[in-house]
Amino acid sequence: MFVRPGANLSVTIPDGIRAAASRTPGKIALVERDRQLSYASLIGRIDRVSNLAVHFGLAHGERAAVLMANRLEYVELVLGLSSAGVSAVTIGPASSAAEIAFILNDCTPRLLFVSPELEERARESGLDGVERLIVMGEDYEALLAEAAARPCPVATNAEDIFMITYTSGATGTPKGVMLSHRARVNSFHAMASGHSCYSPHDLALATTPMFHGAGFMMAAAPLFFGGACEIIPRFDIEELMRAFDRTRASSVYMVPSHFSALFAADIPRDRYDTSALKAIISGTAPLAQATKEQIIDYFGPGKLFERYGSTEASIVSTLRPEDQLRKIKCVGQPFPMTHVRILDPEGNEVPAGTPGELYSTSPMMYSGYWNRPGLAEKSARGDWITAGDIAMLDEEGYLYLIDRKSEMIISGGENIYPREIEEVLLAHPAVAECGVTGVPHDYWGEAVTAFVVLRAGRTVSSEELQRHLGLTLARFKLPKAIHFVPDLPRNSMGKVLRRTLRDGSWTPGTP
């Protein structure tokens, strides 16, 4: 196991939520549409889940899988299993039967909790090694009613793995990222310090899939500090805007594609009341500078936080509201407890203003990959890890992402970063979204190729976009081809999949 410095062996995530419940047991903790749970009810259900795991014979260190979209039960399942020392293996609801089978074979969970609409697909996977399939609804509630509503007797500690979430497999077979209580408790404290929106008086909206480490973290962090969280089952921009108005939410986590949906919908800024928002936190993929300016114009100044991180490193840096227009194309400064370095290929630190590979270290980092001994160390330099991002620091210690090293385009012997081209494309008033990649080419090696989604009602020619790009970029960076498409391939967190654009495996207009 990849044990990191700064371990706290006394506090788990359920410990923090129990402490909050002891202060305000009757307060509403979780909401999902017309369903809600008080803190007391949530703790009771967490206890029943943990005792249910013990009833089925799961021992400390074993695993149970969760296959469902965002719903109220997600939180109690992950926390209840972890209270019994059982790791929750969270599987994306869009996973195919083959992908589910791979994960079940890799981490061998003995229980699988599944929502009714995904039961058939789960069974198509073969359920290898799964001893009991538990379907949400009557099956689950009947089992829960029989379980003891008292704290589970299993001893747990902060280095226990509470969650295993699988990577997308964009660079190979999916890998199970092991996340400890220690890592997430430290992340919660860093978030509270960095975003100032996690008090007992705050309510957060959870918009992103909870099977991701970040998605679950954004639902659990408010509860750790005694606040409340409303779960948005599936992203819909009108539903989200109504939730701002109805709940007076103080924080929300959104990804760049959410903002694209907002501005494409052309919702008047005075239709819904968003004045209670203290923090609009964006992550998963970099925001284009033009999009940041739109967000500030729409919601008002003093609210936008852009965050950089990865599943393995957790949160690394944040750009605070006061710096959004001062530090262009920047992802801010490191969170508390976090150190960053920019290194050249030989492992030497580079001067300010010089690009290199970004490494970070903190007590928020993962505990390695499940069933992949030694793999975590291959991409690490001691206790410093990297997601393969190229970045640089300025003289004030602010971090600038340039691009993912693996997605750099080499065309005619020149190194070209797709994000630089995407930023300029997105500054054109007709462009809503775009993705840039290098397509194999006999002469150039890779040909810079852009895929562009236009704003509703707008038209623009390839020639006009080339002229727009040429005002800012060197000639060798200009796309050899620009394709206009109705949409772009994305992962479950809304991040554009450049690799899919490159390999031609995606057909525009398909999910």
LOGUTOR-544161 format. One record per atom (N, C-alpha, C): z, y, x. Coordinates in pm, whole numbers, plus 50000, padded with zeros to 5 digits. Each point is the difference from the previous one (the first is absolute). Layout:
<rs>
ZYX ...
</rs>
This chain:
<rs>
500004987950084 500005012149916 500005012550087 499275009949958 499825012550073 501165009349965 501174998250060 501185008149966 499935013350071 500165010849924 499835013450054 501335006850027 500005010050088 501245007350027 500445007949878 501285003149996 500525008049889 500424991649882 500134986950017 500344991449888 501375003649944 500074999749867 501275002349930 500284987449922 501004992350045 500224986749943 500895000249877 500275011749943 500945000349888 499385003949867 498895007449997 499495005449875 498654994049965 499904994049882 498734995349946 499575009549889 498764998549954 499535008649891 500834998149874 500294987549956 500864998449882 501385006250019 500555000050122 501305006350024 499955014849960 498945006950041 499885014249968 499875002449851 499254991449932 499805001849856 501274996449923 500754990250050 501304996949937 500965011950013 499965006550114 500875011750018 499635011049901 498695002049981 499575010049901 500444996049860 499894987149968 500404995249867 501495001649977 500794998850105 501465001449984 500385014349964 499165009550038 500285014149969 499575003749858 498834995049960 499455003849869 499404987749932 500824990549957 499474987549944 499155001949875 500305010249920 499265002049876 498715007850016 499765005450116 498815008350022 498754991450001 498895005349945 498724992950003 499475000050143 499694988050049 499494998450136 498494998450002 499494991349913 498594996550000 499395001749861 498785004949998 499265001649875 498584994850020 499494993149899 498594996249998 499535001049856 499265010649971 499535002949866 501185000149902 500064990749904 501085000549902 501184991050037 500034995350125 501114991550045 500815007450105 501304997650002 500845006450101 501224991450030 500555002250119 501214992950043 501005010050054 501254998949957 501075007750062 500344993650134 500775007050081 500434994250127 500804987249977 500905000149902 500814988249974 499114988149960 499025002549913 499104989349957 499154995050117 499545009250084 499204996050115 500804991150094 501235003750029 500844991650088 500244986449938 500234999649869 500204987249932 498794990950013 498825005649986 498794992050010 499714996150145 500315008750096 499884996350141 500894987950030 501235000449949 500924988850022 499464987049938 499445001049880 499474988149934 498814994350078 499145008650052 498864995250080 500494992750125 501005005850068 500504993650122 500634986549970 500744999149892 500604987249963 498964990149949 498915005149941 498914991249960 499354993750123 499835007850106 499434994550124 500904989050056 501315002349998 500954989850047 499924987649911 499885002149869 499904988749905 498814991050033 498895006250041 498814992050034 500044994750142 501115001950069 500214993950130 499435007550117 499625012849982 499485007650112 501145004250092 499834997050127 501035003150099 499695013150069 501015005550064 499845012350079 498844998250099 499065009750000 498864999350090 498754994049938 500124994249879 498814994749934 499285011249926 498894996349931 499145010149940 499674996749855 499775010649922 499484998949864 498915010549987 498954997149924 498865009149990 500005007549867 499445012050003 499895008649883 498545004249986 499384996749884 498605003249975 499905007549868 499915013150006 499935008149879 499695014450036 499525007549901 499825014450017 501365006749985 500045013150022 501265007549988 500614997949861 501284996849998 500744998749876 501485000750032 500805002049896 501435001950018 500644988750079 499584987649971 500634988350062 499754999050149 499015007150051 499664998750143 501205003550088 500685010949964 501135004550082 501134989849998 500364995349881 501124990649991 499684986850068 498724995749997 499634987650066 500165000950151 499415010250060 500065001350146 501445001850046 500775008449931 501385002450041 500904988249967 499754993449887 500804988449966 499784988550096 498744997350033 499734989350097 500645003350134 499895012550044 500565003650130 501524999250000 500625001749884 501464998649992 500454985750023 499064990649985 500294985950029 499474996150138 499575009950079 499464997150132 498604994349996 499315001449885 498654994649982 498995011450014 498964998050079 498985010350019 498994999549887 499695011649944 498975000949896 498645001650067 499104990649973 498645000950050 499185006849890 499565012150023 499355007849896 498484998850015 499354995449892 498564997250001 499315010049910 498925006050048 499275010049923 499424994249873 500125007049887 499514994749873 498484998649994 499285006550090 498544998650003 499554988550089 500934992850060 499664989050091 499244989149926 499024994250068 499264988749943 500844987350011 499584989549932 500714987250008 500034995050144 498895002150074 499964995550140 500985007950085 500115013049977 500945008250076 501454996349967 500274997249874 501344995549961 500324986950069 499034990950001 500214987050064 500315001650149 499285009050067 500265002350142 501445004350023 500475009749920 501365005350018 501034989349970 499804992449891 500964989449966 500064989350108 498864996650058 499984990150108 500645005550127 499865013050022 500515006050123 501515001350000 500585004249887 501445002950001 500834990649914 499364990649932 500644989049927 501165004449909 499795009049906 501075003449905 500204988649900 501234997349965 500284989149905 499985004749855 500195012849975 499895005849867 498895010349999 499315001249886 499005010449982 500245006749865 500305013050004 500175008049878 498675006849972 499484998549879 498675005049969 499985006549862 499205010649984 499835006149869 499014991749919 500105000449866 499194991149916 498505001150025 499505012150024 498565001650016 499484994150131 500904996750093 499594994450128 500354985250015 500574994149894 500434986050009 498824990750027 498885001949930 498854991250019 499485000650143 499895012150055 499515001350137 500974993650099 501305001449972 501004993750088 499824984950000 499764994449883 499824985449991 498714995750069 498975008549994 498734996850068 500184999150151 501035006450052 500244999750145 500474986450048 500454991649908 500514986950036 501514999350012 500645011650017 501475000950006 500604990350100 499334998550113 500464990550101 501415003550047 500934990649985 501375001850044 500905007049901 499435006249895 500815007149902 500644989949905 501325000249993 500724990449917 500165004649856 500015013249979 500165005149864 499245013249985 499145000449899 499315012349963 500775006349884 500455012450019 500805006849899 499205011849948 499674999749871 499165010249939 500885010849938 499675012550028 500745011249942 499924999449847 501075004049935 500064999149855 501054989949959 499694991849902 501004990749944 500514990150104 499094994550082 500414990350102 501025006150095 499655011750053 500875006950096 501325004149936 499945006149882 501215004949936 500944988649963 499454988549960 500864988549966 500744995150124 499304999150113 500654995750124 501055010250045 499675012949984 500945010450042 501274999749915 499834997349871 501174999649910 500964988850037 499484989450059 500864988850039 500675002050135 499505009450078 500545002350134 501285008449993 500864998250098 501275007350003 499775014850030 500715008649925 499915014550023 501145004550089 500084994350118 501035003950097 499365000150138 500575007450093 499405000650134 499804986250060 498854998350063 499674987350062 500914997750121 500494987850019 500934997450111 499344999150138 498685000650008 499314998750128 500235012550085 500394998350125 500215011450090 498655004650055 499755013049993 498765005750052 500335011450096 499025003750083 500215011450088 498715007950014 500085011250068 498895009550004 498804994850077 500154989950086 498844994750071 499284989249920 500534996249883 499294990649914 498675006049956 498994991549983 498695004549953 500035000249848 499935012049943 500055000849854 498614998849938 498945002650079 498655000249943 498994996250107 499014992049960 498864996950086 498765004449924 499315009950055 498785005149936 498824997350090 498914995349942 498854995950080 499025011350020 499495001250124 498985009850030 498714996249927 499075009449997 498754997749927 499094990050069 500244997550127 499134990750072 498695006350044 499965013550010 498755006750037 499524996350139 500934995950086 499614996550137 500284985250028 499984991649898 500274985950016 500754994749880 500604988250014 500754994449887 501255008549974 500425001049874 501185008149968 501244995450076 500845009650034 501234997250072 501185004649916 501054992049995 501205003549925 500915008950083 500175012649957 500845009550070 501434998649949 500934996850090 501404997949961 500775013250006 500575003949886 500745012649989 501464997049975 500875005550084 501434997549988 500685010749917 501204996949952 500835010249934 500265011650096 500314996850123 500275010450100 498865009950009 498774994850007 498845008850014 499875009349881 500174994749879 499795008249881 501185009449974 501224995950027 501145009149983 499855012150091 499604997650125 499755011350090 498845008649953 498974993749944 498875007649945 500455008749883 500864994549914 500505007849887 500705012750049 500854998550100 500735011650051 499055010350063 498994995150071 499035009250059 499215007349893 499634992849894 499295006349889 500865010649933 501264996749976 500905009649935 500145012650084 500074998350131 500105011450089 498705007850005 498874992950003 498705006550018 499435006449876 500334994449881 499365004649877 500935007449904 501314998650018 501005007549921 499814998249850 499714987849955 499794997849856 500634986949952 501064995450068 500624987349963 501505001549975 500375009649919 501405001749963 500264992549869 501264998649958 500304993849870 499405007749882 499575012350022 499465008149892 498474999349993 499384992350088 498554999750007 499414987749931 498775001749949 499244988949942 498664999350070 499644987950045 498744997850069 499054992149912 498715002550015 498984991949935 499394990750104 500004986949971 499434990050091 498614996449950 498985003850077 498624998749954 499214989250071 500444995550117 499194990950081 500534985749989 499144990050027 500394986049980 501244996250081 500974993749932 501264996850065 499924987750089 498874992649996 499904988850094 499805005050142 499595012550016 499925006350132 501395004650043 500235000050129 501285005050051 500285014149956 499005008950010 500205014049962 500235001349851 499254992449919 500155001049856 501394996149953 500544989250056 501354995949961 501035010050051 499795005050120 500945009550058 500125012649913 498885004649944 500045012249920 500694997849866 500104987549954 500744997149877 501484997850028 500324994250115 501404996450029 500805011550061 499365008750078 500735010850067 500775008949903 499415004349887 500785008549908 501274993149951 499944986849978 501164992749950 501094998950106 499594999050126 500964998850109 500935012150004 499475011749959 500805012250004 500515004349863 499874991249900 500585002749870 499125008049907 498715001450033 499085007149912 499374990549900 498855003649950 499304991849902 498544998850041 499354989549949 498594997750030 499284995549875 498875006149971 499134995149893 498814993350064 499744987749958 498924991950055 498745002249918 498915003550066 498695001149936 499294986750023 499814991749895 499464986550020 498664999650071 499075008449955 498695001150065 499615014650003 499385004250109 499695014150013 498975004549897 500345010549929 499105006949909 500375014850009 499035008450034 500375013850030 500575007349879 499474997649881 500565006649881 501424995249973 500254987050014 501354994749980 500975006050101 499555001450123 500875005850102 500315014649968 499005007649961 500235014149969 500925001649879 499844991349901 500925000449885 501424996750045 500134990750096 501334996450049 500675011750071 499245007950076 500575012150060 500605008949893 499235002149894 500415009049893 501214994649924 499974986949971 501044993849917 501314997950073 499944995850127 501214995950071 500635011150083 499225010650028 500445010350094 500304993750136 499144991050043 500184993050126 500075009850116 500844996650098 500155008650117 499164995350119 499534987449998 499164995450111 499014989549952 498914998950075 498984989949971 499334996350132 499604987450009 499234995350116 498584997649953 499045006550064 498604998749963 499164997550125 498864993349981 499094997450111 498755008449978 499165001850103 498855009049986 499114997249880 499804987249965 499144997149885 500595005149870 501335001149991 500635005649881 499625014749983 500005007350110 499625014149993 498525001449967 499184991050051 498585000249964 499824998249850 500784990849942 499934997749855 500465012349923 501045006650051 500515012149933 498945011049997 499395002650113 499055011050004 498684996549933 499654987049998 498804995849927 500205001549849 501264998049954 500305001049857 500005014449951 500095009450092 499935014349966 501055003749895 501244995650021 501105002849908 500535014250027 499995008849902 500515013550022 501444999750051 500335008450095 501324999550062 501125003949904 499695006649888 501055003849906 500124990349884 499234988850003 500104990449889 501334992550005 500464996650118 501264992750017 500935007950090 501304999049972 501005007350078 500424991750120 499635004350119 500384993050124 500975008250084 500625010049937 500825009450077 501264993850057 500464988649946 501224993650051 499774992650131 498744997850037 499724992450122 500525007350123 500814993050079 500455005150130 499124994750112 499524987649984 499274993550109 498864991749946 498795003150044 498834991749979 499734993550135 500274987150009 499924993050128 498714992050003 499185002550101 498734992850012 500024991350124 499434988249988 499974990950114 498894989849986 500074989450080 499074988750005 498735003350077 499375011449970 498815004450073 500095015050017 499355005550104 500105014450022 499355008049888 500615011349967 499405009449907 499005008850075 498845002149940 499075009750056 500625013949984 499735008950096 500575013449993 499585007249871 498744998049957 499555006349876 500804995149881 500394987250002 500804994549889 501405005850003 500595001450118 501335006150010 500005013949936 498955007650030 499945013649946 499865000049849 499264990249946 499894998649854 501354996749938 500754990950064 501314995949948 500945012049995 500045007650107 500895011750006 499615010349895 498705001849981 499525009449900 500384995449860 499934986849976 500244994549866 501484999549965 500824994650090 501424997949970 500885011550049 499485008350087 500795010950055 500514996650139 500375010350077 500474997850138 501414993950002 500344994950118 501374995350021 500304986149949 498944992049968 500264986849940 499344988450073 498905002450070 499244989050058 500554995550134 500294987050009 500394993450125 498924989550029 499395000550118 499104989150038 500724991250101 499904987049977 500764990450079 499064990350071 500334996950124 499264989850074 500934988450031 499474987949992 500784988350036 499144987649986 500634988550009 499324987249980 501024990149948 499534988849947 500934989949950 500954995550111 499454998350120 500824995250112 500965010650052 499545012350014 500835010650058 500855007249896 499714998149872 500595007749891 499555014550012 500845009449958 499605014150007 500165005050144 499025007650045 500005004750139 500125015150007 499185007349922 500025014650008 499755006049863 500365012749985 499725007249876 499665014550031 499005005049928 499655014250007 500625006849880 500915009250026 500765006449895 499175011149933 500415004349879 499215009949925 499715012850077 500985004950077 499795012850068 498954999250110 499624987750039 499024998550108 498624995949950 499844997749869 498754994549951 498785008650032 500135013049992 498875008850026 500035005750142 501114997750070 500135004850138 499504989850100 500214987349971 499604989150089 498874992249934 498785003050039 498824994549934 499734985650045 499744991249902 499694985850027 501134993250077 501235003349963 501194995350073 500844991249909 500734990350059 500914991649923 501465002450041 500275011450063 501375004650015 500744995150123 501315000149987 500904996150108 500724987149965 500504992850099 500674987349972 501215001749909 500234989849918 501204999449918 501244998650088 501195002949946 501234997250074 500034985450047 500554997650116 500174986850061 498694994550058 498915007849995 498694995150042 499515007350125 499474992450093 499375005650120 498544995850000 499115008850046 498584996650012 499525003050142 499004992550041 499335002150128 498514998549981 499215007750073 498554998450003 499634994750138 499404988150003 499774993050127 498524997750026 499645000250128 498634996450037 499904984850010 498814994350024 499864985350002 500884993050103 500435007350104 500874994050102 501485001249964 500325006349888 501385001449956 500695012550051 499255009550052 500585012650048 499985010549888 501075008049992 500025010849902 498985010550039 499315005349899 498975010150026 500565013849967 499425010650057 500515013549972 499725004349855 500705010249956 499765005849868 498545004049988 499434997449882 498615003449976 499014989550043 500494988950057 499134989350048 500124987949908 498884994749949 500074988249913 500434987550077 500674991249929 500404987150053 500504991349886 500474988150032 500494991049896 501455003549966 500305000549871 501325004049951 500944988049997 501155001550066 501064990049996 501265006849945 500804992349927 501275005449949 501084989550012 501245004849997 501144991049997 501095006449915 500714991549925 501075004849912 500764987949946 501185002249939 500714989049935 499444996949862 498845005549966 499384997649870 498894989750008 499744994650117 498844991450020 500244985849950 498904992949984 500014986449946 500664990250095 500154987849953 500644989650081 499004989550048 498725003550004 498994990750047 499174994449885 499094990850034 499124993849902 500504985949969 499984996549872 500424986649959 499024989750057 500574989750058 499234988450044 498965003450107 500225011150071 499085004050108 500835003350124 500624990150061 500875002950115 499235006850113 500585010850051 499415007150112 498925010049965 499514999949874 498905008949965 500445014750003 501215002849952 500475013949997 500045005950140 500434992250097 500125005050137 498635003050063 498944993949950 498675002150059 499525014349982 500415006549891 499585013749977 501095010050035 501064995350066 501145008750031 500085002550150 500695010750035 500395002750139 501515001149999 500654988850020 501464999649987 500385002149854 500845010049974 500425003049864 499095010349932 498875002950060 499055009649945 498834992449939 499655003449874 498924992949933 498905009749959 498814994449974 498865008149961 499284993649883 499385008649917 499114995349895 498555001450042 499785003850127 498655001550050 499385013449966 500845010049973 499475013249965 499875008850124 498905007350006 499795010050106 500555013349948 500815006650081 500665012349957 500235008950121 500505012149973 500445008750108 501165008649951 500775005150095 501105009249973 499635013950048 500455010449926 499785013550051 501235004750077 499965012250047 501095005250083 501325001149926 499975000449866 501215000849920 500524986349957 499334989450042 500444986649964 499514995349865 498945006449948 499414995849872 498914989650027 499884990649909 499134988450018 498715001849920 498874996650064 498695000949936 499334986350008 499674994249886 499264987449999 498535002850019 499374992650089 498565001450021 499264989149925 500404987650019 499424989049923 500594986850046 499664989349931 500384986650040 499114995450115 500614995150106 499254995950119 498934989749965 500334990649913 499064989349965 498845005049917 500105012249944 498935005249914 499175010850070 500295002250128 499205009450078 498564994950008 499055009149985 498574996750007 499505003050141 499274990650058 499365002450130 498505000349974 499425012050005 498595001949968 499315007050117 499004993550058 499305005850115 500925002750117 501074991950012 500965001650110 501075010449974 499965006749885 501005010249967 501074994149908 501265003950025 501104996149912 500105010149884 499954995049877 500015008649882 501074995149904 500835009249951 501074996349908 499605003549856 499964990149910 499545002249863 500775011049927 501315001050025 500795009649924 499525014350022 499555003250121 499545013550028 498805003649911 499104990449982 498825002349916 500415000849854 500914991249958 500475000049861 500665013349963 500785005550091 500665012849974 498975011049968 498915000350078 499005010349978 499234997549870 499684987549972 499324996949874 500855004249880 501294997350006 500885003049887 500195015049980 499655007950098 500085014649984 498815005549922 498984991749975 498865004549921 500374999649851 499705010249924 500465000749860 499434989249909 498914993450040 499424989649914 500564986250028 500754998550108 500464986750042 501414997449948 500154988949925 501314996149949 500704990550095 499294990050050 500574989950089 498914995550096 500434994350112 499004994750094 500634989950093 499164992050060 500414990750105 498924999750106 500395000150126 499055000050111 500294987950089 498954993350041 500174988250085 498794998850092 500084990650093 498884997150089 499324987249958 498725000649967 499244988349958 499204995050121 500024986950027 499274994750116 498535004750004 499555003950120 498645005750015 499434995650134 498744995749999 499384994650121 499955010350113 499725012549966 499845010150104 501325006850034 500735004849898 501205007850022 501244991550027 499924987249976 501204991650006 500695000349865 500465011749961 500515002449866 499435013249950 499555000249877 499475012249940 501065006049907 500365012550024 500965006849912 499405000649859 500764994849903 499514999149862 501085005149906 499595008849908 500965005849905 499704995149858 501064997049927 499924996349859 500735011049923 499325006349906 500525012149937 500054998449848 501145003649942 500175000949854 500015014849965 499125004049909 499915014149962 500955003349886 500385012549993 500805004849887 499154999749873 500664997949886 499304999349872 499215012849977 498724998349964 499165011449970 499415007050120 500294995350122 499495006750120 498874991750062 499075006550061 498934993450074 499875006550138 499574992150095 499755005050135 499084990050069 499145004750085 499104991050072 500614995750133 499454989250055 500434995550133 499745010850103 498875007049985 499635010350096 501015011649999 500465003649879 500985010849992 501324995850063 500414987549978 501254995250062 499854999450152 498824996250048 499794999850145 500115014150058 499445009849929 500125013850047 501455004550000 500744996249896 501435003449990 500774994050118 499744987450030 500674993250110 499635006450134 498725003850013 499525005450126 500615013450037 500585007049901 500665012750029 501294998050079 500574987849994 501304997350061 499954989450109 499144990049981 500034988150086 498855000050099 500234993550114 498944997850098 498924991149941 498775001550049 498884992749943 500224984850003 500604994750108 500154985450010 500974994449896 500795008849937 500954995449898 499404999949860 498835005749983 499415000949866 499564986249953 500204996949872 499604986949947 498504997650014 499664987750034 498604996050000 499524997549857 500964997349910 499674997949859 501185004549914 499675005649883 501025003749901 499634993049869 500904991949948 499774992849875 500895006049891 499415003149886 500785004949886 500374988149912 501304998249977 500504988449926 500945004649890 500204991849895 500895003949891 501484998650033 500324991850097 501404997950039 500034993950139 501224997650049 500194994550134 500924988049993 499844990250089 500924988650002 501365004350053 501044995849931 501365004050039 500924987949996 501095000850076 501044989949987 500945003849886 501044992349979 500885002249884 500805012850009 500075006250120 500695012850014 499035011750000 498734997349968 499035010849987 499325004250128 500244992850109 499405003750128 498564995050007 499075008650040 498594996250013 499854989450108 499274989249968 499814988950093 498705002150077 500105006550114 498815002750081 499344987250048 500824989950031 499444987350049 499094993749894 500405001349873 499184994649892 498695007749987 500065013350018 498775007950001 499084995550114 500614997050113 499224996350118 499324986449984 500734990149947 499434986450000 499084997249881 499895009649906 499064998649890 500424989949895 501284996049999 500464990049904 500375005849864 499895013149989 500425006849876 498805005549928 500024999049866 498945005649917 500585011749922 499435012050012 500525011449926 500114997249851 501105004949941 500234997949857 500784987549968 500354991950103 500804987949977 501445002850037 500994992749943 501415002450034 500264997550147 
</rs>
